[in-house]
């Protein structure tokens, strides 16, 4: 029965004319294109000119054995992927093992049943087509990935340029608002003063966000210089709280530190910003008036800083991703004001720039514990 082979070419190499004629005739009957050779050197030369889709190869041949032919095929970059099926009267296990060792994909013992040979041929042709399809899809994926990376690079460059260019006029707006506030002191109604204060706060927040975006890019590229100095751990915490100022007005924040002084070597500004970010997130999620605990402890891996809140906790599936760029810590909650999704990404990059670790846990008693560790300055 004839079968469509889609132009598939099978090379048959055997020094026995009867085997060549039989395989040639039966394979052509099934619709395959067949090229037959009685010697290995002739087959190699023909394969280099026109590579077949599959090779049926005898082993005991004059001049060059089937093992040698297969080895030469596998050494050739253009031929090494062609499946080779050995057909041989050699039945020893060592012969079969050697056939697979030199690169054969199957081994058929003579005298053979043609239906068995055909089944193995069709199986390996199907596998070869699948491999080619996978290689083709991988190339397409690689090309798509390359284009996406180019677009991502272009997008980030454009974002950085736009954000950088926004900072100067925004700083100007903030400066003018502060001057206006000073000049109009005593001339404004309470309502006007509140509106001016809100405008200045909004401009300040935008300036902070722009700085965070630019700092994230610099930290990613390891282009941010670190002003390293030894500092007491409690002093770091107090500095972070002082920078938050009015945001802590109605909050109960306690600091737990060891009795003995504990110091770290770090960039004070960056680490205080990380602590401040943790505290702001904690206050946003905690119930009004709920206590907030900042703890500092010596650990084997370094100095541990933790910010513990009484909020709803972070679901397990978010505990790693919330430190990625543009992943928002409040993504799983409804009705929360959403930020840029860069605050925790900045924290992670800043701590890792200090060779520290960062993470979040949810204790059994409730709430969230955002933490990081820094190498200790002590012995």
Steps between C-alpha positions, in 0.01 A plus 500: 500500500636838401539767769573866458851583623512876422826460308681328786834355390639182653856390434570125506862383535569123470760298310250219434316572171196294601451707818540823307241396240254379764518814716500727194193334354301479821573858610414640156174305519420698814562826313852581624779630279791254536871536422702178535877441527711184537789674678539740790732748325253543213216554745696764693584695185136492387372602845727805499358606162136429582430409864225237537233501770602159639769235436469120518857380548661155484803439724715232332607666175833501314725806530303687763277341762160634594640609837763713323241648263281599795794657684583710192139608469486611863823699460348700214302806621263478206430127533516421871124538559404238239358189675705185428337155534743210495390181318743219570542126546722574803297397803744544788402747771841670467424569131166657585658710775770621262235588242325727748834636626603626154166679457247251367137542608389138442633152422318238287631145476515310169314318367241771551125521454430798278194608699724531808753707303222718364353557846837607637568722198168677538550540875842663461384719212215623722747568782729683259212716375406578860862594581516729198172659599629558853823651366300726268267609781797563728656723235173688465480536878862619518430758230181614673688522830777702338247745355319524834830571676573774248156651559544470877837673480350776287204536738725524805726753327196710405353470849825606658537796264143619561525453878837675512367794298198528731710544811630851421163668434348314794773623732425849367130461581585379850733796556241752380234345726729531800577864410130571455429348839762723661391817314131446570547424868224678689310597183331168424181356633519168679347331194752658264785403730377139503479495121853636472626242748332220302657627177846508659453150645395366160805659332724353771352154449551522123861605553553199729348264247717635221810460716398141579458414131840642411663331800350163403658528156835601646494217753410248229801611298719508814571862415396655832794594722463386861615735776601228744554584866467321831186597690306379802196295402260683735620833359402374153148419618457831678622688194248321278214585738609863527496533119136385492401785732126577496413162343555346846295758687217263603700177498638290784849390398737317733864409446648180643879484497757297698652651813850501351585735212461340159648663191499441124701644212263636238381794295292673767267683261410187303438281804291768674290525183448122505386514864276796423341313212430201723343723765279687250373171353434364848299808600299484179378147570476499879173593672494861627686530828643146483852478643801463270820330620845555353751244621877472469678176586843346452476186285763255370456643149527862618283769659126439464257792453127421512184710470197321645143620440152382601358499146342215302833341399644429157368192317764233436482540122598870526789474747770492235336684212421816701872583489494507118474821300144628450354231728275678747488396863126571512417314179286238679292753691208707379456868573863578575683788338746346254857628463768453236596150610865609528538557874573140597703443183720789612527343848611164359761653269631729775542215751656267242747778412617462863529119462197466725178297480137613500161336539159490660339254740157468654516383865233262627361766733422723198637803318807523281869517578707671233869445570852535367846413622827689462853373567604585854788739570583313819747215548 
